[in-house]
Amino acid sequence: MLKTSSTKSHKWMALVLAMLMIYTPVLSIPSKTFAATATSYYVDGTNGNDANNGLTIGAAFKTIQAAATVAQSGETVYVRAGVYRETVTPANSGVTIKNYNSESVTVSGADLITGWTLDTTLVTGKNIYVADMNWDIYNGDGNIVFADGVLMKEATFPNIAVADLLDKTKYNTVKTFTFGATSSIVDVPGLGTNFPANTLNSGMLWVRTGNGYGSYTAAITGNPTTSTININWPILSAGYNPDNTSYYYITRNKAVLDVETEWYKDVANGKLYFIAPGNVDPSTIMVEAKKREYAFDLTGKTNITIDGIKIRAANLNFVNSSYNMVKNTLVDAPDYNLPAGMANLNGLTLGLNLNGDHNTIRDSEIRNMYGPGILVDGHDNSIINNYIHNVDFLHSYADAVKLNGYNHLVSHNTLTMSGRGLVGGSFSRSVIEYNDKAKV
């Protein structure tokens, strides 16, 4: 019996081994499928070439757009140091565009101004230089000029530095205002003998209204005396007229160009006049003027990340986009729009315009804004941990953060130095929390 049982056991073991051998392919561990490694592309504005494949630093593209055209979802574009004068429009969603190894990268909406010649040496010794500039923004109402990466200022009287645009003590004060077919303001001591009769024709007056609600502009039709300025006042309501609490400046006239860092644009003749910082020849520094509206156009895209790329004299376009992020950036003076006869309390100047939905701006600095710091539209957008300062230079209904739409998040930001307010707008169901707000 024991022998029979042992024989049967061996037969069963043999049968099991045979079956294992037959079905080994079925029972074997499946081979692992590896995902394709995401490609990285490189951009080098100095040494690159758009004819390269961009796959190594040594074979880098020259423009960010060349890389953004070929990059697929999940891939990264690394940009080397430099100033890139282009509007970048990614071809695909899901792409990251980042500065390489923390290098300083700027996408500028401005083009270089060259070919400077000496125009006039003022009695003060200041040298006005002139160069051709055959383009304008908003028909000349929105030109922006930088020198060596620093915002310059459209010439005004009185002279007001960029850093002082929110200090009303730097402006002149209206003494009297007369409304009529030809309106006028009088500033008896302010104008002094700086402007003989009718030297201010064709200039523009900017004035903060008497009620303090906002600011308006008016075309100057003449200055018949050294203390009177005739204007086309755009408002019929007496409540918005200037009074002796209003402050003003004069601009858009070459006669007011007299100090360093100021410029004047002759739109009709395509000429830019400039007194450079240090009274130097502008040919020795980098002078650029805004020419493009956008640094990045993300229209209709999702999951784009822009990381560590500075943006100068240009905006970002988020129209119909979702789940995009801009972080670790500096946005400097993207927009300016100040026409004569402006009677809109909200002003026409955009801030950094965040719209679409579920888009985020975080860990960044936003500065030198003539309108709002960040203008938020759409829904479910987030502004997190930013430093937003020196905004609303035009003293209009703008804020450091101006919200429209719903379900936005404004959290852990530092908001300071605004011409009117820090957070405002027309919005609902939004969270505003843990922000440091000071010095309006």
Summary of the structure (lengths in Angstrom):
residues: 440
radius of gyration: 30.5
end to end distance: 103.5
largest distance: 135.5
contacts: 1482
relative contact order: 0.11
helix: 14%
strand: 37%
